[in-house]
């Protein structure tokens, strides 16, 4: 009898501990339910909201609109390219920081952390100053006599890509540093002591052990890039459009909330598929390492 009372009390107490988490989860999920509902409404001309009955016409309109597909594919393509650039730049930087002396390593990590403290708007305007027609780069090249007229760099894919790489690189590096710290350096030294070169030891030992961390850092970088809004808006000049900019215009320019909700819902599903792909790659890399260890 006493054991039954204890089990009942423990069960009720556990629900009290879980209840706040369930409440927070329900609040967040309610936003997605409202998003789905708004995507199924009929748009009302001259009004911001929509009306029933629920319909799939907005999804059909999205699928038949080439511009919506073009913006979605451009967002995914640019974000994938930025993720590859983050890997090519961020991995050597992270590896060098992990292998650096303690004082230098702390200084470099602090520099990346300080970079995160500056907001997106600040960094976007900083790149406008650097890449503008009268900016730092063009001004320096003109004074040196290398060029006679400014090189147009802003309002292009190049400007958006440079600014976004600068923005996502600290996230990639700081995430990968934690993963690289867990790679035992003794394994690489053992491979060298057994006759392997430094490059061979890195390629066959260090890099494979770093793959799960690289995939996790890449997933974070892709998620940040694909949801970017400020950098395409300020440095794209309307020529480079991401899905977030398209959704903003559908709401505040076209006043078409149902279509904006439809675009947001399709974009959410696409992003979740990309995150699932990264998660699958991470499990594959971890499973491969586990099999090799045994």
C-alpha positions as a Markdown table, in Angstrom:
| # | Residue | x | y | z |
|---|---|---|---|---|
| 1 | Unk | 0.0 | 0.0 | 0.0 |
| 2 | Unk | 2.8 | 2.4 | 0.9 |
| 3 | Unk | 4.7 | 1.6 | -2.3 |
| 4 | Unk | 1.6 | 2.3 | -4.3 |
| 5 | Unk | 1.1 | 5.7 | -2.7 |
| 6 | Unk | 4.7 | 6.5 | -3.3 |
| 7 | Unk | 4.4 | 5.5 | -7.0 |
| 8 | Unk | 1.3 | 7.6 | -7.4 |
| 9 | Unk | 2.8 | 10.6 | -5.7 |
| 10 | Unk | 6.0 | 10.3 | -7.8 |
| 11 | Unk | 3.9 | 10.0 | -11.0 |
| 12 | Unk | 1.9 | 13.1 | -10.1 |
| 13 | Unk | 5.1 | 15.0 | -9.2 |
| 14 | Unk | 6.7 | 14.1 | -12.5 |
| 15 | Unk | 3.8 | 15.6 | -14.3 |
| 16 | Unk | 4.2 | 18.8 | -12.4 |
| 17 | Unk | 7.8 | 18.9 | -13.5 |
| 18 | Unk | 6.9 | 18.2 | -17.1 |
| 19 | Unk | 4.0 | 20.6 | -17.3 |
| 20 | Unk | 6.0 | 23.9 | -17.8 |
| 21 | Unk | 7.9 | 22.3 | -20.6 |
| 22 | Unk | 4.7 | 21.1 | -22.2 |
| 23 | Unk | 3.2 | 24.6 | -21.8 |
| 24 | Unk | 6.1 | 26.2 | -23.6 |
| 25 | Unk | 6.1 | 23.6 | -26.3 |
| 26 | Unk | 2.3 | 24.2 | -26.8 |
| 27 | Unk | 2.8 | 27.9 | -27.1 |
| 28 | Unk | 5.5 | 27.5 | -29.8 |
| 29 | Unk | 3.5 | 24.9 | -31.7 |
| 30 | Unk | 0.4 | 27.1 | -31.6 |
| 31 | Unk | 2.2 | 29.5 | -33.9 |
| 32 | Unk | 2.8 | 26.8 | -36.5 |
| 33 | Unk | -0.9 | 25.8 | -36.3 |
| 34 | Unk | -1.9 | 29.4 | -36.9 |
| 35 | Unk | 0.6 | 29.5 | -39.8 |
| 36 | Unk | -1.0 | 26.5 | -41.4 |
| 37 | Unk | -4.5 | 27.8 | -40.9 |
| 38 | Unk | -3.6 | 31.2 | -42.5 |
| 39 | Unk | -2.1 | 29.4 | -45.5 |
| 40 | Unk | -5.5 | 27.8 | -46.1 |
| 41 | Unk | -7.6 | 31.0 | -46.2 |
| 42 | Unk | -8.8 | 32.9 | -49.2 |
| 43 | Unk | -7.0 | 36.3 | -49.7 |
| 44 | Unk | -9.3 | 39.3 | -49.5 |
| 45 | Unk | -8.4 | 42.2 | -51.9 |
| 46 | Unk | -7.6 | 45.4 | -50.0 |
| 47 | Unk | -7.4 | 43.6 | -46.7 |
| 48 | Unk | -4.5 | 42.1 | -44.7 |
| 49 | Unk | -6.2 | 38.9 | -43.5 |
| 50 | Unk | -8.2 | 36.2 | -45.3 |
| 51 | Unk | -11.4 | 34.3 | -44.9 |
| 52 | Unk | -12.8 | 30.8 | -45.1 |
| 53 | Unk | -13.6 | 28.2 | -46.1 |
| 54 | Unk | -10.2 | 26.5 | -46.0 |
| 55 | Unk | -8.7 | 25.7 | -49.3 |
| 56 | Unk | -5.4 | 24.6 | -51.0 |
| 57 | Unk | -5.6 | 27.3 | -53.6 |
| 58 | Unk | -2.6 | 29.2 | -52.2 |
| 59 | Unk | -0.4 | 26.2 | -52.5 |
| 60 | Unk | -1.5 | 25.7 | -56.1 |
| 61 | Unk | -0.8 | 29.4 | -56.7 |
| 62 | Unk | 2.7 | 29.0 | -55.2 |
| 63 | Unk | 3.5 | 26.0 | -57.3 |
| 64 | Unk | 2.3 | 27.8 | -60.5 |
| 65 | Unk | 4.3 | 31.0 | -59.8 |
| 66 | Unk | 7.8 | 30.8 | -61.3 |
| 67 | Unk | 9.1 | 33.7 | -59.2 |
| 68 | Unk | 8.3 | 32.0 | -55.9 |
| 69 | Unk | 10.2 | 28.9 | -57.1 |
| 70 | Unk | 13.1 | 31.0 | -58.3 |
| 71 | Unk | 13.4 | 32.8 | -54.9 |
| 72 | Unk | 13.3 | 29.5 | -53.0 |
| 73 | Unk | 15.9 | 27.8 | -55.2 |
| 74 | Unk | 18.1 | 30.9 | -55.1 |
| 75 | Unk | 17.9 | 30.9 | -51.3 |
| 76 | Unk | 18.9 | 27.3 | -51.1 |
| 77 | Unk | 21.6 | 27.5 | -53.7 |
| 78 | Unk | 23.3 | 30.6 | -52.1 |
| 79 | Unk | 23.0 | 29.1 | -48.6 |
| 80 | Unk | 24.6 | 25.9 | -49.7 |
| 81 | Unk | 27.4 | 27.8 | -51.3 |
| 82 | Unk | 27.9 | 29.8 | -48.2 |
| 83 | Unk | 28.0 | 26.7 | -46.1 |
| 84 | Unk | 30.8 | 25.2 | -48.4 |
| 85 | Unk | 32.7 | 28.5 | -48.1 |
| 86 | Unk | 32.3 | 28.4 | -44.3 |
| 87 | Unk | 33.8 | 24.9 | -44.3 |
| 88 | Unk | 36.7 | 25.8 | -46.5 |
| 89 | Unk | 37.5 | 28.9 | -44.4 |
| 90 | Unk | 36.4 | 27.9 | -41.0 |
| 91 | Unk | 37.9 | 24.4 | -40.6 |
| 92 | Unk | 41.6 | 25.6 | -41.1 |
| 93 | Unk | 40.9 | 28.5 | -38.7 |
| 94 | Unk | 39.3 | 26.3 | -36.1 |
| 95 | Unk | 42.1 | 23.8 | -36.4 |
| 96 | Unk | 44.7 | 26.5 | -36.0 |
| 97 | Unk | 43.0 | 27.9 | -33.0 |
| 98 | Unk | 42.8 | 24.5 | -31.3 |
| 99 | Unk | 46.5 | 23.8 | -32.0 |
| 100 | Unk | 47.6 | 27.3 | -31.0 |
| 101 | Unk | 49.3 | 28.2 | -27.7 |
| 102 | Unk | 47.0 | 28.9 | -24.8 |
| 103 | Unk | 47.3 | 32.7 | -24.7 |
| 104 | Unk | 46.9 | 33.0 | -28.5 |
| 105 | Unk | 44.0 | 30.6 | -28.5 |
| 106 | Unk | 42.2 | 32.6 | -25.8 |
| 107 | Unk | 42.8 | 35.8 | -27.8 |
| 108 | Unk | 41.4 | 34.4 | -31.0 |
| 109 | Unk | 38.3 | 32.9 | -29.4 |
| 110 | Unk | 37.7 | 36.2 | -27.7 |
| 111 | Unk | 38.0 | 38.0 | -31.0 |
| 112 | Unk | 35.3 | 35.7 | -32.6 |
| 113 | Unk | 33.1 | 36.1 | -29.5 |
| 114 | Unk | 33.4 | 39.9 | -29.8 |
| 115 | Unk | 32.4 | 39.7 | -33.4 |
| 116 | Unk | 29.1 | 38.0 | -32.4 |
| 117 | Unk | 28.3 | 41.0 | -30.1 |
| 118 | Unk | 27.9 | 43.3 | -33.1 |
| 119 | Unk | 24.4 | 43.0 | -34.6 |
| 120 | Unk | 23.4 | 42.1 | -38.1 |
| 121 | Unk | 22.4 | 45.7 | -39.0 |
| 122 | Unk | 25.8 | 47.1 | -37.8 |
| 123 | Unk | 27.7 | 44.5 | -39.9 |
| 124 | Unk | 25.5 | 45.0 | -42.9 |
| 125 | Unk | 26.1 | 48.8 | -42.9 |
| 126 | Unk | 29.8 | 48.2 | -42.3 |
| 127 | Unk | 30.0 | 46.2 | -45.5 |
| 128 | Unk | 28.0 | 48.9 | -47.3 |
| 129 | Unk | 30.8 | 51.3 | -46.3 |
| 130 | Unk | 33.5 | 48.9 | -47.3 |
| 131 | Unk | 32.1 | 47.8 | -50.7 |
| 132 | Unk | 30.3 | 51.0 | -51.7 |
| 133 | Unk | 31.3 | 53.1 | -54.8 |
| 134 | Unk | 32.9 | 55.5 | -52.4 |
| 135 | Unk | 33.9 | 52.9 | -49.9 |
| 136 | Unk | 37.2 | 51.7 | -48.5 |
| 137 | Unk | 38.1 | 49.3 | -51.3 |
| 138 | Unk | 37.1 | 51.5 | -54.3 |
| 139 | Unk | 38.6 | 54.6 | -52.6 |
| 140 | Unk | 41.9 | 52.9 | -52.0 |
| 141 | Unk | 42.1 | 51.5 | -55.5 |
| 142 | Unk | 41.4 | 54.9 | -57.0 |
| 143 | Unk | 44.0 | 56.7 | -54.9 |
| 144 | Unk | 46.6 | 54.1 | -55.9 |
| 145 | Unk | 45.7 | 54.7 | -59.5 |
| 146 | Unk | 44.8 | 51.0 | -60.1 |
| 147 | Unk | 41.3 | 51.9 | -61.4 |
| 148 | Unk | 39.8 | 55.2 | -62.7 |
| 149 | Unk | 36.1 | 54.6 | -61.8 |
| 150 | Unk | 34.5 | 52.6 | -58.9 |
| 151 | Unk | 33.9 | 49.0 | -59.3 |
| 152 | Unk | 30.2 | 48.2 | -58.6 |
| 153 | Unk | 30.3 | 45.6 | -55.8 |
| 154 | Unk | 27.2 | 46.3 | -53.7 |
| 155 | Unk | 23.7 | 45.2 | -54.7 |
| 156 | Unk | 25.0 | 41.9 | -56.0 |
| 157 | Unk | 25.4 | 38.2 | -55.1 |
| 158 | Unk | 29.1 | 38.9 | -54.3 |
| 159 | Unk | 28.3 | 41.5 | -51.7 |
| 160 | Unk | 25.6 | 39.4 | -50.1 |
| 161 | Unk | 27.8 | 36.3 | -50.0 |
| 162 | Unk | 30.8 | 38.2 | -48.5 |
| 163 | Unk | 28.7 | 39.7 | -45.8 |
| 164 | Unk | 27.0 | 36.5 | -45.0 |
| 165 | Unk | 30.2 | 34.5 | -44.8 |
| 166 | Unk | 31.6 | 37.1 | -42.4 |
| 167 | Unk | 28.4 | 36.7 | -40.3 |
| 168 | Unk | 28.1 | 32.9 | -40.1 |
| 169 | Unk | 31.9 | 32.2 | -39.8 |
| 170 | Unk | 32.1 | 32.9 | -36.0 |
| 171 | Unk | 29.2 | 30.5 | -35.5 |
| 172 | Unk | 30.9 | 27.8 | -37.5 |
| 173 | Unk | 34.3 | 28.3 | -36.0 |
| 174 | Unk | 33.2 | 28.4 | -32.3 |
| 175 | Unk | 31.0 | 25.3 | -32.8 |
| 176 | Unk | 33.8 | 23.4 | -34.6 |
| 177 | Unk | 36.4 | 24.3 | -31.9 |
| 178 | Unk | 34.4 | 22.4 | -29.3 |
| 179 | Unk | 34.3 | 19.3 | -31.6 |
| 180 | Unk | 38.0 | 19.5 | -32.5 |
| 181 | Unk | 39.0 | 19.7 | -28.8 |
| 182 | Unk | 37.5 | 16.3 | -28.3 |
| 183 | Unk | 39.7 | 14.8 | -31.1 |
| 184 | Unk | 42.6 | 13.1 | -29.2 |
| 185 | Unk | 45.9 | 14.5 | -30.5 |
| 186 | Unk | 47.6 | 11.4 | -29.3 |
| 187 | Unk | 46.0 | 9.4 | -32.1 |
| 188 | Unk | 47.6 | 11.7 | -34.7 |
| 189 | Unk | 51.0 | 11.5 | -32.9 |
| 190 | Unk | 50.7 | 7.7 | -32.8 |
| 191 | Unk | 50.1 | 7.6 | -36.5 |
| 192 | Unk | 53.2 | 9.8 | -37.1 |
| 193 | Unk | 55.3 | 7.6 | -34.8 |
| 194 | Unk | 54.3 | 4.6 | -36.8 |
| 195 | Unk | 55.7 | 6.1 | -40.0 |
| 196 | Unk | 52.8 | 8.2 | -41.4 |
| 197 | Unk | 53.5 | 11.7 | -42.6 |
| 198 | Unk | 51.8 | 14.7 | -40.9 |
| 199 | Unk | 49.5 | 15.2 | -43.9 |
| 200 | Unk | 48.6 | 11.5 | -44.0 |
| 201 | Unk | 47.9 | 11.4 | -40.3 |
| 202 | Unk | 45.7 | 14.4 | -40.6 |
| 203 | Unk | 43.8 | 13.0 | -43.6 |
| 204 | Unk | 43.3 | 9.5 | -42.2 |
| 205 | Unk | 42.9 | 10.3 | -38.5 |
| 206 | Unk | 42.1 | 13.8 | -37.6 |
| 207 | Unk | 39.8 | 14.7 | -40.4 |
| 208 | Unk | 37.6 | 11.6 | -40.1 |
| 209 | Unk | 37.2 | 12.1 | -36.4 |
| 210 | Unk | 36.2 | 15.7 | -37.1 |
| 211 | Unk | 33.4 | 14.9 | -39.5 |
| 212 | Unk | 30.5 | 14.9 | -37.0 |
| 213 | Unk | 31.6 | 18.3 | -35.7 |
| 214 | Unk | 32.0 | 19.6 | -39.3 |
| 215 | Unk | 28.4 | 18.4 | -40.2 |
| 216 | Unk | 27.0 | 20.0 | -37.0 |
| 217 | Unk | 28.7 | 23.3 | -37.7 |
| 218 | Unk | 27.6 | 23.2 | -41.3 |
| 219 | Unk | 24.0 | 22.6 | -40.3 |
| 220 | Unk | 24.1 | 25.6 | -38.0 |
| 221 | Unk | 25.7 | 27.8 | -40.7 |
| 222 | Unk | 23.2 | 26.7 | -43.3 |
| 223 | Unk | 20.3 | 27.4 | -41.0 |
| 224 | Unk | 21.6 | 30.9 | -40.3 |
| 225 | Unk | 22.3 | 31.6 | -44.0 |
| 226 | Unk | 19.0 | 30.3 | -45.3 |
| 227 | Unk | 16.9 | 32.5 | -42.9 |
| 228 | Unk | 18.9 | 35.7 | -43.5 |
| 229 | Unk | 16.9 | 38.9 | -44.0 |
| 230 | Unk | 19.0 | 42.0 | -43.4 |
| 231 | Unk | 22.0 | 41.2 | -45.6 |
| 232 | Unk | 20.0 | 40.4 | -48.8 |
| 233 | Unk | 17.8 | 43.5 | -48.1 |
| 234 | Unk | 20.6 | 46.0 | -47.6 |
| 235 | Unk | 23.4 | 44.5 | -49.8 |
| 236 | Unk | 21.2 | 42.9 | -52.4 |
| 237 | Unk | 19.3 | 46.0 | -53.3 |
| 238 | Unk | 16.3 | 44.0 | -54.6 |
| 239 | Unk | 18.4 | 42.1 | -57.0 |
| 240 | Unk | 19.3 | 39.3 | -54.6 |
| 241 | Unk | 16.2 | 38.1 | -52.8 |
| 242 | Unk | 15.8 | 35.4 | -50.2 |
| 243 | Unk | 12.6 | 33.8 | -49.1 |
| 244 | Unk | 12.5 | 35.9 | -45.9 |
| 245 | Unk | 12.5 | 39.1 | -48.1 |
| 246 | Unk | 9.7 | 37.6 | -50.3 |
| 247 | Unk | 7.6 | 36.8 | -47.3 |
| 248 | Unk | 8.1 | 40.4 | -45.9 |
| 249 | Unk | 6.9 | 41.9 | -49.2 |
| 250 | Unk | 3.9 | 39.6 | -49.4 |
| 251 | Unk | 2.9 | 40.9 | -45.9 |
| 252 | Unk | 3.8 | 44.5 | -45.9 |
| 253 | Unk | 3.7 | 45.4 | -49.6 |
| 254 | Unk | 1.0 | 43.1 | -51.2 |
| 255 | Unk | -1.0 | 42.7 | -47.9 |
| 256 | Unk | -1.4 | 39.0 | -48.9 |
| 257 | Unk | -1.2 | 37.2 | -45.6 |
| 258 | Unk | -2.5 | 33.8 | -46.9 |
| 259 | Unk | 0.1 | 33.7 | -49.6 |
| 260 | Unk | 2.8 | 34.8 | -47.2 |
| 261 | Unk | 1.8 | 32.0 | -44.8 |
| 262 | Unk | 1.9 | 29.5 | -47.7 |
| 263 | Unk | 5.4 | 30.6 | -48.7 |
| 264 | Unk | 6.6 | 30.5 | -45.0 |
| 265 | Unk | 5.1 | 27.0 | -44.6 |
| 266 | Unk | 6.7 | 25.6 | -47.7 |
| 267 | Unk | 10.0 | 27.3 | -46.7 |
| 268 | Unk | 9.7 | 25.7 | -43.3 |
| 269 | Unk | 9.2 | 22.2 | -44.7 |
| 270 | Unk | 12.2 | 22.7 | -47.1 |
| 271 | Unk | 14.4 | 23.9 | -44.2 |
| 272 | Unk | 13.3 | 20.9 | -42.1 |
| 273 | Unk | 14.3 | 18.6 | -44.9 |
| 274 | Unk | 17.7 | 20.2 | -45.1 |
| 275 | Unk | 18.2 | 19.9 | -41.3 |
| 276 | Unk | 17.1 | 16.2 | -41.6 |
| 277 | Unk | 19.7 | 15.7 | -44.3 |
| 278 | Unk | 22.4 | 17.2 | -42.1 |
| 279 | Unk | 21.3 | 15.1 | -39.2 |
| 280 | Unk | 21.4 | 12.0 | -41.4 |
| 281 | Unk | 25.0 | 12.9 | -42.5 |
| 282 | Unk | 26.0 | 13.4 | -38.9 |
| 283 | Unk | 24.6 | 10.0 | -37.8 |
| 284 | Unk | 26.3 | 8.4 | -40.8 |
| 285 | Unk | 29.7 | 10.0 | -39.9 |
| 286 | Unk | 29.3 | 9.0 | -36.3 |
| 287 | Unk | 28.3 | 5.4 | -37.2 |
| 288 | Unk | 31.2 | 5.1 | -39.6 |
| 289 | Unk | 33.6 | 6.2 | -36.9 |
| 290 | Unk | 32.0 | 3.7 | -34.4 |
| 291 | Unk | 32.4 | 0.8 | -36.9 |
| 292 | Unk | 36.0 | 1.8 | -37.6 |
| 293 | Unk | 36.8 | 1.9 | -33.9 |
| 294 | Unk | 35.5 | -1.7 | -33.5 |
